[in-house]
Amino acid sequence: MKKVILLLFFASFAAWHHQQSGTVERLRAVSIVNKNTVWASGNKGTFTRTTDGGKSWTSGIVVGAEELDFRDVEAFDQKRAYLLSIGQGEMSRIYATEDGGKNWKLLYKNRDPKAFFDGFAFWDSNNAVAFGDPVDGKLLVIKTTDGGKNWQKVENIPDSLPEESAFAASGTSIVTEGKSNAWIATGGSAARVFRSTDRGSSWVVSSTPIISGNESSGIFSLAFRDALHGVAVGGDYKEPDKQKQLVAITNDGGVSWKLANKQPGGYRSSVSYVSSYRQKTSLVAVGPNGSDYSTDDGLTWHKLSEEGFHSVDFQNFFGWAVGDAGRIYHQKID
């Protein structure tokens, strides 16, 4: 009986289904509202949205942001979404729409020429935290309590290590959970996880066994299914086929981490739990050389496909992955 169940579960993961995104630009982030409404974002000021489960997508370019690279998107419904762009100095910005992308408002423009933002995450429509690479020896972290109208710099952050940085590969190097928990992943000289339990007001940091040691390696993505259980994925994006020290898991909220028993098929830039309600231990991870799935809370990984993606998001068994040339693929797990 166990073998039959495993085969049926594997079959449900057997294929990604291609959808027409409405753009040919590289897509780097995706955010699911529900099985019908999904937003994605990418380079050259691009965003795209579906409200019918991907049967049709409507893409656009944010006016005034035509040269920006939107590496993170956070959506709340058909009308409301936020975009974060990366880049040195004033290229790092946060925009918001309340009319389905017809109009966008610039909420935040970074004024520090040394800063480079990597991602943001929300607890709810009012409370959010964003972060960037270290400036003057500390991660740059800002938070809002009014939906992004005002942002405050957080000071209570542990020192970064020399040559430690972060990655904006998929918009998932920072995640939130519950009403107050947050985690930030780093790489470079060390693969560490910063964690907060007070909505980003203060932080502590832990080391992980994920590969690090150069500017192209470390943790690229985090996912937490509750306050205690989480997964970190990464690798070395310059050596994407290397299958060593790519996934680590935690059972204590990120205080300690251990390597997965069986690693995925290469560098992975994004990971997502399949559902928050049942089969909680199932995950999907994606990277440029393929995707993998786990059915045991990230301990062992199995090949899903050779299709390459930059970012993935699942909610209640509906999932989307995005990649180069406007590629969007869909999964429905039965």
TORZATOR-820404 format. One line per 4 residues: number of its first residue (from 1); for each residue x, y, z of N, C-alpha, C, CB. Coordinates in steps of 0.02 Angstrom, whole numbers. Glycine has a CB too. Layout:
<rs>
NUM> X:Y:Z:X:Y:Z:X:Y:Z:X:Y:Z | ... .
</rs>
This chain:
<rs>
1> 41:-60:0:0:0:0:43:63:0:-47:0:60 | 97:63:39:141:121:42:170:137:-27:196:111:92 | 189:85:-65:217:95:-131:166:126:-178:243:30:-160 | 104:104:-174:52:131:-217:41:205:-202:-13:92:-207 .
5> 38:223:-138:28:292:-120:86:335:-145:22:299:-44 | 147:311:-139:205:350:-163:202:360:-238:270:315:-144 | 183:310:-275:178:316:-348:124:366:-368:164:249:-379 | 68:364:-334:14:411:-349:36:482:-334:-49:394:-310 .
9> 72:491:-278:95:558:-261:146:582:-311:124:559:-190 | 191:537:-332:240:557:-383:206:577:-447:290:499:-396 | 154:539:-467:119:554:-529:88:624:-527:65:502:-543 | 65:645:-468:35:711:-462:85:766:-474:2:719:-395 .
13> 150:751:-465:203:799:-476:235:792:-545:256:792:-423 | 206:750:-589:243:728:-648:257:782:-699:204:674:-681 | 216:834:-705:227:882:-759:207:952:-740:187:861:-820 | 248:999:-762:229:1070:-759:189:1087:-822:292:1116:-752 .
17> 139:1129:-815:97:1148:-872:111:1220:-891:22:1137:-856 | 131:1230:-953:150:1296:-977:89:1341:-986:188:1290:-1043 | 97:1405:-967:46:1456:-979:77:1516:-1013:12:1477:-912 | 37:1554:-1049:60:1613:-1085:59:1674:-1037:17:1627:-1148 .
21> 118:1701:-1022:124:1753:-972:108:1822:-998:193:1752:-943 | 109:1832:-1064:97:1898:-1092:159:1940:-1097:47:1934:-1051 | 219:1911:-1081:281:1948:-1087:337:1899:-1107:298:1984:-1021 | 391:1927:-1135:449:1886:-1150:508:1906:-1106:468:1894:-1224 .
25> 496:1950:-1057:549:1970:-1012:562:1916:-959:531:2037:-979 | 622:1917:-933:640:1869:-880:598:1883:-818:715:1873:-864 | 566:1831:-791:526:1837:-730:565:1807:-672:458:1801:-739 | 566:1844:-615:608:1824:-559:570:1812:-495:659:1877:-548 .
29> 506:1829:-491:469:1820:-429:396:1805:-444:475:1883:-384 | 363:1770:-398:293:1752:-407:259:1751:-339:285:1684:-443 | 196:1775:-336:158:1777:-274:87:1755:-287:160:1849:-243 | 65:1703:-251:-2:1676:-259:-49:1707:-207:-2:1599:-253 .
33> -106:1731:-230:-160:1753:-185:-207:1695:-170:-199:1812:-216 | -228:1662:-222:-270:1602:-218:-264:1565:-284:-345:1620:-201 | -305:1514:-294:-298:1473:-354:-314:1510:-418:-342:1412:-349 | -345:1568:-412:-363:1607:-472:-316:1667:-482:-434:1632:-466 .
37> -294:1699:-429:-257:1762:-435:-184:1752:-417:-288:1815:-390 | -140:1769:-465:-68:1762:-456:-35:1822:-489:-42:1694:-487 | 18:1847:-458:59:1901:-486:130:1876:-495:57:1964:-442 | 165:1902:-546:236:1887:-556:271:1951:-578:246:1830:-608 .
41> 337:1953:-570:374:2013:-588:443:1995:-615:381:2060:-528 | 474:2044:-649:540:2030:-677:576:2092:-700:534:1983:-735 | 620:2085:-750:662:2140:-769:626:2189:-816:725:2114:-802 | 659:2245:-829:633:2299:-871:565:2324:-847:628:2275:-943 .
45> 557:2328:-780:496:2356:-751:434:2314:-761:485:2422:-779 | 442:2249:-772:387:2206:-793:350:2174:-734:413:2151:-838 | 284:2171:-742:242:2131:-698:189:2097:-741:209:2174:-641 | 159:2044:-716:104:2011:-750:57:1981:-699:130:1956:-799 .
49> -7:1974:-717:-58:1953:-669:-110:1911:-704:-90:2014:-636 | -134:1860:-668:-192:1822:-690:-245:1823:-636:-173:1749:-708 | -308:1823:-657:-364:1819:-610:-409:1759:-626:-406:1883:-610 | -385:1716:-672:-425:1658:-691:-384:1594:-690:-455:1668:-761 .
53> -336:1591:-643:-297:1530:-636:-246:1520:-690:-341:1472:-633 | -231:1571:-728:-180:1565:-780:-206:1552:-850:-133:1512:-762 | -271:1550:-858:-298:1543:-926:-278:1603:-968:-375:1536:-924 | -274:1660:-935:-250:1721:-969:-209:1762:-919:-309:1763:-997 .
57> -157:1793:-944:-114:1837:-905:-113:1906:-938:-43:1808:-898 | -111:1958:-897:-105:2026:-922:-41:2056:-895:-167:2069:-902 | 4:2075:-939:68:2102:-918:71:2177:-928:125:2068:-956 | 118:2209:-894:127:2281:-901:196:2301:-878:74:2317:-861 .
61> 211:2366:-886:274:2395:-865:259:2455:-820:318:2415:-926 | 291:2458:-763:280:2513:-717:310:2577:-745:310:2496:-647 | 268:2628:-752:291:2692:-780:345:2721:-735:232:2741:-788 | 401:2741:-765:456:2768:-727:505:2716:-701:431:2807:-671 .
65> 489:2652:-712:530:2597:-687:552:2551:-744:493:2558:-634 | 554:2578:-804:567:2537:-863:634:2502:-862:562:2579:-925 | 682:2528:-826:749:2499:-823:761:2459:-759:801:2552:-830 | 710:2453:-718:719:2419:-653:706:2344:-658:673:2450:-601 .
69> 736:2308:-612:729:2235:-609:689:2218:-545:799:2199:-609 | 626:2198:-554:583:2182:-497:595:2109:-476:508:2194:-515 | 635:2101:-423:652:2034:-400:605:2007:-347:722:2034:-373 | 557:2048:-325:510:2024:-275:442:2054:-288:535:2041:-203 .
73> 389:2014:-277:320:2037:-282:281:2006:-224:289:2017:-351 | 239:2046:-193:196:2023:-139:125:2047:-155:220:2049:-69 | 78:2000:-162:10:2016:-183:-40:1999:-129:-8:1980:-248 | -94:2039:-125:-146:2029:-75:-213:2010:-106:-153:2091:-33 .
77> -227:2034:-166:-289:2016:-200:-282:2036:-273:-350:2051:-167 | -338:2038:-310:-336:2055:-380:-312:2126:-393:-404:2046:-410 | -322:2170:-345:-306:2241:-354:-240:2262:-323:-361:2283:-326 | -223:2233:-265:-168:2259:-225:-106:2214:-229:-189:2267:-153 .
81> -50:2246:-246:14:2210:-248:71:2259:-238:23:2172:-315 | 128:2233:-216:188:2273:-205:245:2243:-246:207:2275:-129 | 290:2286:-270:349:2265:-307:411:2294:-275:344:2286:-381 | 465:2255:-273:529:2280:-250:581:2271:-304:551:2245:-184 .
85> 616:2325:-321:669:2321:-371:737:2321:-336:664:2380:-420 | 786:2291:-370:853:2288:-343:899:2336:-380:880:2216:-347 | 959:2344:-353:1008:2386:-385:1041:2434:-337:976:2425:-442 | 1098:2460:-357:1135:2505:-313:1098:2571:-305:1205:2516:-341 .
89> 1099:2598:-245:1072:2664:-232:998:2669:-247:1109:2715:-271 | 980:2719:-288:910:2734:-301:875:2684:-346:905:2802:-332 | 911:2635:-372:878:2583:-411:837:2536:-366:929:2543:-450 | 855:2534:-302:817:2493:-255:755:2533:-232:861:2473:-193 .
93> 696:2508:-251:634:2544:-238:577:2495:-220:614:2587:-299 | 523:2524:-194:463:2486:-180:403:2524:-209:453:2474:-103 | 363:2489:-250:303:2517:-280:242:2478:-257:308:2515:-358 | 183:2510:-262:121:2477:-245:66:2498:-293:100:2493:-172 .
97> 19:2452:-305:-40:2466:-345:-102:2447:-305:-38:2429:-412 | -156:2484:-316:-220:2468:-286:-275:2459:-338:-240:2522:-236 | -255:2458:-402:-304:2452:-456:-284:2399:-508:-314:2519:-490 | -252:2346:-484:-236:2291:-528:-178:2305:-576:-295:2273:-567 .
101> -136:2354:-560:-78:2369:-601:-87:2424:-651:-58:2309:-637 | -146:2455:-652:-157:2511:-698:-113:2570:-679:-231:2532:-699 | -106:2581:-614:-65:2635:-588:-23:2609:-530:-109:2695:-565 | 38:2635:-526:84:2615:-473:109:2677:-436:143:2574:-501 .
105> 115:2672:-371:140:2726:-330:208:2708:-301:90:2744:-273 | 256:2752:-308:322:2742:-278:318:2755:-203:375:2788:-311 | 328:2702:-164:324:2708:-91:391:2720:-58:292:2646:-63 | 443:2693:-88:509:2699:-57:563:2699:-110:521:2641:-8 .
109> 609:2747:-105:668:2749:-148:729:2753:-103:666:2810:-198 | 774:2705:-109:834:2704:-68:879:2763:-86:871:2637:-77 | 903:2798:-35:946:2856:-46:1019:2842:-28:920:2915:-6 | 1033:2783:-2:1102:2767:18:1138:2738:-42:1102:2717:78 .
113> 1189:2771:-67:1224:2746:-127:1259:2680:-116:1274:2797:-151 | 1271:2660:-53:1304:2597:-38:1255:2539:-31:1345:2603:26 | 1191:2554:-30:1140:2502:-17:1117:2467:-80:1080:2533:18 | 1098:2404:-72:1073:2362:-127:1021:2316:-96:1131:2322:-163 .
117> 957:2327:-111:904:2288:-80:895:2219:-113:838:2326:-82 | 873:2170:-74:866:2101:-98:795:2074:-97:910:2057:-58 | 752:2099:-51:685:2071:-48:645:2101:9:688:1996:-41 | 580:2084:10:537:2104:64:485:2051:77:504:2172:49 .
121> 451:2056:134:400:2007:152:350:2041:199:431:1944:186 | 287:2019:197:233:2049:235:203:1999:284:178:2075:188 | 185:2024:343:143:1986:389:69:1997:372:157:2005:462 | 52:2058:353:-15:2076:332:-9:2138:289:-63:2088:394 .
125> -65:2167:270:-62:2223:222:-31:2286:251:-132:2239:198 | -23:2289:317:8:2348:348:80:2337:369:-33:2368:408 | 96:2277:391:161:2264:422:206:2224:377:152:2229:487 | 265:2251:363:312:2219:317:383:2237:337:298:2240:245 .
129> 430:2198:310:501:2210:321:538:2199:255:529:2163:377 | 588:2240:241:629:2235:181:702:2236:203:613:2292:130 | 746:2208:160:816:2208:179:861:2212:118:832:2146:220 | 923:2231:132:974:2235:81:1041:2210:107:981:2305:55 .
133> 1090:2208:63:1158:2187:81:1186:2230:136:1203:2189:20 | 1237:2204:171:1265:2243:227:1292:2311:206:1321:2203:259 | 1278:2360:247:1305:2428:240:1339:2444:306:1249:2481:221 | 1403:2462:302:1441:2478:363:1439:2421:413:1415:2542:396 .
137> 1443:2359:387:1450:2301:430:1387:2270:456:1490:2319:486 | 1328:2294:434:1265:2264:456:1216:2260:398:1235:2305:514 | 1174:2209:397:1120:2206:349:1078:2269:354:1077:2143:361 | 1057:2295:298:1011:2352:298:940:2326:301:1021:2397:234 .
141> 905:2339:356:837:2315:366:792:2375:380:833:2264:424 | 735:2378:344:685:2429:357:618:2396:367:683:2480:298 | 573:2429:404:507:2401:416:454:2454:412:504:2366:485 | 392:2432:398:335:2477:395:278:2449:435:313:2489:322 .
145> 236:2494:463:176:2473:499:113:2505:469:181:2491:573 | 122:2539:412:65:2573:380:59:2559:306:71:2648:391 | 76:2497:288:68:2477:219:119:2506:171:1:2495:195 | 175:2530:197:229:2555:155:230:2630:146:223:2524:90 .
149> 184:2665:177:185:2738:172:248:2766:205:122:2768:205 | 269:2735:259:329:2757:296:370:2695:313:310:2797:360 | 436:2703:309:482:2649:324:533:2673:376:518:2623:260 | 550:2631:424:598:2647:476:656:2598:473:565:2647:545 .
153> 716:2624:479:775:2581:481:781:2546:548:839:2622:467 | 797:2481:546:806:2441:606:879:2442:626:780:2368:596 | 893:2455:688:962:2461:711:987:2398:747:969:2520:757 | 942:2361:778:962:2305:821:973:2241:780:909:2292:875 .
157> 1031:2240:745:1048:2185:700:1119:2161:714:1040:2206:626 | 1132:2096:719:1200:2073:730:1247:2094:673:1201:1996:737 | 1311:2100:689:1360:2118:638:1363:2065:584:1428:2128:670 | 1372:2087:522:1386:2040:468:1459:2021:469:1366:2071:400 .
161> 1475:1964:440:1544:1942:434:1576:1975:373:1548:1865:430 | 1641:1980:371:1674:2007:311:1655:1967:248:1750:2007:320 | 1636:2002:196:1617:1972:132:1551:1933:135:1672:1926:108 | 1512:1941:189:1446:1911:191:1397:1956:154:1423:1899:264 .
165> 1351:1927:116:1303:1965:77:1238:1926:73:1330:1981:6 | 1195:1945:27:1132:1910:18:1116:1907:-56:1074:1944:57 | 1065:1867:-74:1047:1856:-144:975:1876:-158:1058:1782:-163 | 965:1908:-215:899:1930:-237:875:1887:-295:899:2004:-256 .
169> 889:1823:-293:876:1780:-350:802:1767:-362:911:1714:-341 | 761:1766:-309:692:1744:-316:643:1780:-272:688:1671:-302 | 666:1829:-234:621:1863:-188:605:1822:-127:559:1881:-222 | 641:1768:-114:625:1724:-58:684:1715:-10:601:1657:-83 .
173> 731:1760:-11:785:1757:39:763:1791:104:849:1791:12 | 703:1818:105:672:1843:166:600:1817:168:673:1921:170 | 578:1791:226:510:1765:233:482:1784:301:509:1687:224 | 416:1788:304:381:1800:367:334:1742:382:342:1867:365 .
177> 314:1736:446:268:1683:466:228:1707:526:305:1618:482 | 164:1688:529:123:1706:585:114:1781:590:153:1680:648 | 114:1807:651:103:1879:661:167:1918:674:57:1889:719 | 224:1882:686:283:1920:705:350:1889:686:283:1930:778 .
181> 351:1829:659:414:1795:644:441:1814:575:405:1720:648 | 506:1818:569:538:1832:505:608:1802:504:542:1908:493 | 631:1785:443:697:1757:434:729:1787:372:694:1680:429 | 794:1798:374:833:1824:318:892:1776:307:858:1897:332 .
185> 905:1759:243:960:1714:225:1018:1753:195:936:1660:177 | 1078:1729:208:1138:1761:180:1183:1709:146:1177:1798:235 | 1233:1736:112:1283:1694:79:1349:1731:75:1259:1674:9 | 1389:1712:25:1455:1742:20:1504:1704:65:1454:1815:39 .
189> 1535:1739:112:1583:1707:156:1551:1658:206:1622:1759:194 | 1486:1665:218:1451:1622:265:1378:1616:246:1458:1648:337 | 1350:1556:256:1278:1545:244:1243:1545:311:1266:1477:205 | 1213:1602:327:1182:1610:393:1109:1630:386:1219:1662:435 .
193> 1072:1622:441:1001:1642:443:991:1689:502:955:1580:449 | 969:1750:487:949:1799:538:875:1789:552:964:1872:515 | 855:1792:615:785:1780:633:761:1833:683:777:1710:661 | 697:1850:676:663:1897:720:597:1869:742:654:1966:684 .
197> 578:1882:804:513:1860:830:470:1920:850:522:1814:889 | 492:1981:833:455:2041:853:444:2089:794:493:2077:908 | 425:2059:738:411:2098:677:470:2139:653:351:2143:689 | 529:2110:660:588:2141:631:620:2194:672:571:2169:568 .
201> 599:2204:735:629:2256:776:697:2236:803:583:2272:834 | 708:2171:814:772:2146:837:786:2079:804:774:2140:914 | 851:2061:798:871:2002:761:927:1965:798:894:2021:690 | 928:1899:788:984:1857:808:1004:1816:747:967:1811:869 .
205> 1061:1783:748:1086:1749:689:1113:1680:706:1139:1791:654 | 1105:1633:659:1131:1565:667:1167:1544:603:1075:1515:684 | 1217:1501:611:1253:1474:554:1216:1413:526:1325:1455:574 | 1228:1398:463:1200:1338:431:1256:1301:395:1142:1356:382 .
209> 1246:1237:380:1297:1198:344:1292:1204:268:1291:1126:363 | 1250:1248:242:1245:1256:169:1311:1285:142:1186:1302:150 | 1328:1264:82:1392:1283:52:1399:1359:48:1397:1253:-18 | 1458:1383:62:1473:1455:58:1548:1462:48:1449:1493:123 .
213> 1572:1524:50:1644:1535:44:1665:1577:-14:1677:1471:40 | 1619:1592:-60:1634:1638:-114:1572:1679:-130:1659:1600:-177 | 1579:1728:-174:1525:1776:-185:1464:1746:-220:1550:1833:-225 | 1470:1686:-248:1415:1655:-285:1381:1599:-247:1441:1629:-351 .
217> 1399:1587:-185:1370:1530:-148:1338:1553:-83:1424:1478:-134 | 1293:1511:-59:1259:1525:4:1186:1504:1:1264:1598:22 | 1145:1535:44:1073:1521:45:1038:1571:0:1045:1525:118 | 994:1545:-43:958:1587:-90:883:1592:-74:967:1562:-160 .
221> 858:1545:-35:785:1544:-22:770:1510:44:749:1509:-80 | 716:1534:76:692:1505:138:617:1492:132:706:1552:198 | 593:1443:170:521:1431:177:508:1404:246:494:1383:122 | 455:1428:279:435:1403:345:362:1384:343:449:1456:401 .
225> 345:1324:369:275:1304:371:242:1321:437:269:1229:358 | 281:1337:488:257:1362:551:315:1396:586:226:1305:596 | 307:1412:649:359:1450:684:423:1410:696:332:1474:750 | 419:1343:690:477:1302:706:508:1268:646:456:1250:755 .
229> 468:1246:598:492:1203:544:505:1243:480:443:1147:531 | 567:1240:457:584:1277:397:638:1243:356:607:1346:415 | 648:1268:295:696:1241:248:735:1299:216:661:1199:193 | 800:1288:208:843:1336:173:873:1300:113:898:1364:220 .
233> 872:1332:55:902:1302:-5:951:1352:-37:848:1281:-56 | 998:1325:-75:1046:1368:-108:1097:1329:-148:1082:1412:-58 | 1161:1348:-141:1214:1318:-179:1260:1371:-208:1186:1274:-235 | 1289:1356:-264:1334:1402:-299:1307:1413:-369:1407:1375:-301 .
237> 1281:1473:-384:1248:1484:-449:1298:1481:-507:1212:1550:-449 | 1362:1487:-493:1412:1480:-547:1430:1407:-560:1474:1519:-530 | 1410:1363:-515:1418:1291:-524:1351:1257:-509:1475:1263:-478 | 1301:1268:-553:1233:1247:-538:1222:1172:-534:1187:1274:-589 .
241> 1269:1131:-560:1259:1059:-559:1289:1025:-498:1289:1028:-621 | 1325:1063:-457:1355:1035:-397:1300:1015:-348:1404:1084:-365 | 1302:952:-324:1250:926:-280:1277:913:-210:1220:861:-310 | 1297:966:-177:1327:960:-111:1308:1019:-67:1404:955:-116 .
245> 1282:1005:-8:1265:1056:42:1218:1109:14:1329:1090:69 | 1163:1085:-16:1116:1130:-48:1053:1143:-7:1096:1102:-115 | 1035:1098:37:973:1104:76:988:1089:149:918:1057:49 | 962:1132:193:965:1120:265:896:1132:294:1018:1166:299 .
249> 881:1097:349:815:1103:380:823:1121:454:775:1037:372 | 772:1152:481:770:1169:552:705:1147:583:781:1244:562 | 707:1127:646:647:1109:684:639:1152:746:650:1035:704 | 680:1205:751:677:1248:810:675:1322:792:736:1234:855 .
253> 644:1336:736:635:1406:717:695:1439:687:613:1444:774 | 746:1400:668:805:1428:638:863:1437:686:789:1493:609 | 856:1411:747:912:1414:795:968:1367:772:889:1395:866 | 949:1307:750:998:1258:726:975:1229:659:1009:1202:778 .
257> 1023:1207:618:1009:1181:552:1049:1118:539:1024:1235:498 | 1020:1071:501:1056:1011:481:1044:999:407:1035:950:523 | 1094:969:374:1089:955:303:1037:901:289:1156:934:275 | 1004:907:231:958:854:207:998:791:194:920:877:143 .
261> 964:734:202:997:669:191:1013:658:117:954:613:218 | 967:677:74:976:671:2:964:739:-29:928:617:-28 | 1014:765:-63:1011:832:-90:976:834:-158:1081:861:-95 | 951:892:-179:921:899:-245:973:897:-300:880:963:-250 .
265> 951:907:-362:994:897:-420:1038:955:-439:954:879:-476 | 1048:1003:-395:1091:1059:-410:1069:1121:-372:1091:1073:-485 | 1104:1176:-386:1088:1240:-355:1014:1256:-362:1130:1296:-387 | 983:1276:-306:912:1293:-306:903:1364:-279:871:1241:-263 .
269> 865:1404:-318:856:1475:-302:791:1490:-266:859:1515:-365 | 745:1441:-261:680:1454:-229:650:1389:-204:632:1489:-278 | 616:1392:-147:583:1334:-118:516:1356:-90:627:1301:-63 | 466:1311:-92:400:1327:-65:367:1263:-38:355:1358:-120 .
273> 332:1270:18:289:1216:42:229:1211:-4:267:1228:116 | 207:1150:-16:151:1139:-61:86:1163:-30:145:1064:-79 | 78:1154:35:17:1176:68:30:1190:141:-39:1124:60 | -11:1232:170:-5:1247:241:-55:1206:283:-16:1321:254 .
277> -94:1164:250:-149:1133:285:-146:1057:288:-213:1153:253 | -128:1024:235:-119:952:238:-59:933:195:-183:915:214 | -32:875:207:32:855:178:82:911:189:23:840:102 | 86:934:250:127:992:266:201:980:253:118:1010:338 .
281> 222:918:248:293:904:240:315:904:167:309:839:271 | 272:920:120:289:919:49:314:987:26:229:897:7 | 369:986:-13:399:1047:-38:419:1039:-111:460:1066:4 | 427:1095:-145:455:1097:-212:510:1150:-213:400:1113:-266 .
285> 567:1133:-244:622:1181:-252:640:1185:-326:684:1159:-210 | 659:1245:-348:675:1255:-418:742:1290:-426:620:1295:-453 | 773:1279:-484:835:1312:-502:845:1311:-577:894:1279:-466 | 900:1337:-602:909:1343:-674:915:1277:-711:970:1384:-688 .
289> 933:1223:-675:941:1159:-710:886:1109:-693:1007:1128:-693 | 832:1131:-660:777:1086:-647:741:1100:-582:801:1016:-646 | 695:1056:-565:657:1062:-503:654:994:-468:586:1088:-516 | 643:996:-402:640:936:-361:583:942:-311:707:926:-324 .
293> 563:885:-283:512:885:-232:534:842:-173:445:860:-260 | 506:857:-115:518:818:-55:450:804:-22:566:855:-5 | 442:744:5:380:727:40:393:712:113:347:667:6 | 453:727:138:470:713:207:501:773:242:517:652:211 .
297> 472:831:230:493:893:263:563:915:243:489:884:337 | 584:896:183:648:920:157:707:875:171:662:985:185 | 696:817:201:752:772:216:780:738:154:730:719:266 | 736:717:108:758:686:46:723:718:-13:745:610:47 .
301> 760:724:-69:735:759:-127:738:715:-189:776:823:-140 | 687:722:-231:680:682:-291:669:727:-352:621:631:-284 | 694:707:-408:689:747:-468:617:754:-490:731:716:-524 | 597:815:-504:531:830:-530:532:842:-605:502:890:-494 .
305> 577:886:-627:583:899:-699:650:930:-714:526:943:-723 | 668:932:-777:729:966:-798:716:1038:-820:761:927:-856 | 654:1059:-816:636:1128:-833:665:1175:-781:559:1136:-837 | 700:1227:-804:732:1273:-759:689:1334:-743:797:1296:-788 .
309> 691:1355:-680:652:1413:-657:693:1454:-608:586:1390:-623 | 670:1516:-596:702:1560:-547:664:1561:-481:707:1630:-574 | 598:1556:-483:559:1563:-421:497:1519:-425:538:1636:-409 | 472:1498:-365:413:1455:-361:372:1475:-301:433:1380:-357 .
313> 306:1466:-306:261:1479:-250:203:1430:-254:236:1553:-249 | 185:1401:-197:128:1356:-192:81:1381:-138:150:1284:-177 | 17:1368:-147:-33:1382:-96:-90:1333:-105:-57:1455:-99 | -103:1293:-53:-159:1246:-55:-159:1203:-118:-225:1283:-50 .
317> -99:1176:-134:-90:1128:-188:-91:1158:-258:-142:1076:-184 | -97:1223:-263:-89:1257:-327:-22:1293:-328:-147:1308:-340 | 19:1282:-381:85:1311:-383:102:1340:-451:135:1261:-365 | 143:1393:-449:169:1423:-510:244:1433:-504:134:1491:-524 .
321> 280:1423:-560:352:1436:-563:366:1481:-623:392:1369:-568 | 416:1525:-616:430:1574:-668:504:1572:-686:410:1646:-646 | 520:1594:-749:589:1592:-771:603:1639:-828:606:1522:-792 | 654:1623:-867:676:1665:-922:623:1671:-977:741:1639:-951 .
325> 629:1724:-1016:588:1735:-1075:513:1733:-1060:604:1683:-1127 | 494:1758:-1001:423:1761:-984:391:1695:-968:386:1793:-1038 | 430:1644:-952:403:1577:-942:366:1571:-876:459:1525:-946 | 304:1547:-880:264:1531:-820:236:1461:-828:207:1584:-810 .
329> 245:1421:-776:219:1353:-776:177:1342:-713:276:1301:-780 | 129:1296:-719:80:1286:-666:78:1213:-646:10:1308:-689 | 64:1201:-581:52:1134:-555:-10:1134:-511:113:1109:-515 | -49:1081:-515:-103:1070:-468:-92:1000:-438:-174:1076:-502 .
333> -79:998:-373:-64:935:-339:-129:904:-313:-13:946:-282 | -144:845:-336:-205:810:-315:-193:771:-251:-229:764:-370 .
</rs>
